[in-house]
Protein backbone atom coordinates (compact mmCIF):
# COMPACT_ATOMS: atom_id res chain seq x y z
CA UNK A 1 0.00 0.00 0.00
CA UNK A 2 1.36 3.41 -0.98
CA UNK A 3 1.27 5.85 1.95
CA UNK A 4 2.89 8.79 0.15
CA UNK A 5 0.65 11.80 0.80
CA UNK A 6 -0.87 13.48 -2.23
CA UNK A 7 0.37 16.99 -2.84
CA UNK A 8 -1.05 19.00 -5.73
CA UNK A 9 1.55 19.49 -8.49
CA UNK A 10 1.53 23.30 -8.15
CA UNK A 11 2.51 23.04 -4.46
CA UNK A 12 6.10 23.57 -3.30
CA UNK A 13 7.12 20.14 -2.00
CA UNK A 14 10.54 19.90 -0.35
CA UNK A 15 12.22 16.89 -1.93
CA UNK A 16 15.69 17.17 -0.42
CA UNK A 17 18.10 19.29 1.55
CA UNK A 18 21.84 19.43 2.22
CA UNK A 19 25.04 20.51 0.52
CA UNK A 20 24.12 24.13 1.19
CA UNK A 21 20.69 24.12 -0.45
CA UNK A 22 17.36 22.49 -1.16
CA UNK A 23 15.50 20.65 -3.93
CA UNK A 24 11.95 21.95 -4.03
CA UNK A 25 9.45 20.76 -6.63
CA UNK A 26 12.28 19.61 -8.89
CA UNK A 27 14.30 22.84 -8.66
CA UNK A 28 17.64 23.18 -6.83
CA UNK A 29 17.86 26.28 -4.60
CA UNK A 30 21.29 27.27 -3.26
CA UNK A 31 21.39 28.79 0.21
CA UNK A 32 18.59 29.46 2.66
CA UNK A 33 14.98 29.76 1.48
CA UNK A 34 11.48 30.81 2.45
CA UNK A 35 8.98 28.23 1.27
CA UNK A 36 5.28 28.95 0.87
CA UNK A 37 2.78 26.47 -0.59
CA UNK A 38 2.81 28.40 -3.89
CA UNK A 39 6.37 29.79 -4.15
CA UNK A 40 9.93 29.59 -2.90
CA UNK A 41 12.08 32.66 -2.27
CA UNK A 42 15.81 33.06 -1.66
CA UNK A 43 16.41 34.05 1.95
CA UNK A 44 19.63 35.92 2.89
CA UNK A 45 20.06 34.30 6.32
CA UNK A 46 23.12 32.05 6.55
CA UNK A 47 23.10 31.37 10.30
CA UNK A 48 20.51 31.45 13.06
CA UNK A 49 22.61 33.97 15.00
CA UNK A 50 22.18 36.38 12.05
CA UNK A 51 18.35 36.19 12.14
CA UNK A 52 16.58 39.52 12.65
CA UNK A 53 12.88 40.37 12.75
CA UNK A 54 13.11 42.10 9.36
CA UNK A 55 14.28 38.83 7.79
CA UNK A 56 10.80 37.44 8.39
CA UNK A 57 8.97 40.37 6.77
CA UNK A 58 7.75 38.22 3.81
CA UNK A 59 6.07 35.89 6.32
CA UNK A 60 4.31 38.75 8.10
CA UNK A 61 3.34 40.32 4.75
CA UNK A 62 1.68 37.06 3.69
CA UNK A 63 -0.91 37.80 6.40
CA UNK A 64 -3.57 35.15 6.87
CA UNK A 65 -1.96 32.98 4.20
CA UNK A 66 0.42 31.73 6.94
CA UNK A 67 -0.82 30.37 10.25
CA UNK A 68 2.18 28.18 11.08
CA UNK A 69 5.81 29.07 10.41
CA UNK A 70 8.37 26.32 10.64
CA UNK A 71 11.78 27.78 11.32
CA UNK A 72 14.59 25.44 10.33
CA UNK A 73 17.52 26.82 12.28
CA UNK A 74 20.33 24.72 10.82
CA UNK A 75 21.82 21.41 11.97
CA UNK A 76 20.63 21.76 15.58
CA UNK A 77 17.56 23.24 17.23
CA UNK A 78 18.02 26.55 19.04
CA UNK A 79 15.64 28.72 21.02
CA UNK A 80 13.93 31.63 19.29
CA UNK A 81 14.37 34.96 21.09
CA UNK A 82 11.17 35.73 22.99
CA UNK A 83 10.84 39.20 21.42
CA UNK A 84 10.79 37.72 17.92
CA UNK A 85 8.31 35.02 18.95
CA UNK A 86 6.04 37.70 20.46
CA UNK A 87 6.22 39.81 17.30
CA UNK A 88 5.18 36.88 15.13
CA UNK A 89 2.42 35.91 17.54
CA UNK A 90 1.09 39.51 17.38
CA UNK A 91 0.89 39.04 13.59
CA UNK A 92 -1.17 35.87 14.13
CA UNK A 93 1.68 33.51 13.21
CA UNK A 94 2.58 30.51 15.34
CA UNK A 95 6.28 29.67 14.99
CA UNK A 96 7.76 26.25 15.58
CA UNK A 97 11.57 26.11 15.75
CA UNK A 98 13.42 22.89 14.89
CA UNK A 99 16.50 21.72 13.04
CA UNK A 100 16.31 22.24 9.27
CA UNK A 101 15.75 18.56 8.43
CA UNK A 102 12.82 18.25 10.82
CA UNK A 103 11.36 21.52 9.50
CA UNK A 104 11.49 20.18 5.92
CA UNK A 105 9.73 16.95 6.85
CA UNK A 106 7.11 18.70 8.99
CA UNK A 107 6.43 21.26 6.25
CA UNK A 108 5.66 18.46 3.77
CA UNK A 109 3.25 16.79 6.19
CA UNK A 110 1.40 20.04 6.91
CA UNK A 111 1.36 20.89 3.20
CA UNK A 112 -0.26 17.53 2.42
CA UNK A 113 -2.94 18.40 5.00
CA UNK A 114 -3.65 21.71 3.20
CA UNK A 115 -2.56 23.69 6.25
CA UNK A 116 -1.58 27.36 5.92
CA UNK A 117 2.12 26.71 6.45
CA UNK A 118 5.41 28.34 5.49
CA UNK A 119 9.00 27.39 6.22
CA UNK A 120 12.02 29.60 6.80
CA UNK A 121 14.91 27.23 6.22
CA UNK A 122 18.58 27.88 6.94
CA UNK A 123 20.67 25.79 4.56
CA UNK A 124 22.77 22.96 5.91
Secondary structure, DSSP 8 states (H G I E B T S, - for coil): --------TTS--EEEEETTEEEETTEEEES-EEEETTEEEE----SGGG--GGGGHHHHHTGGG-SEEEEE-SSS-----HHHHHHHHHTT-EEEEE-HHHHHHHHHHHHHTT--EEEEE---
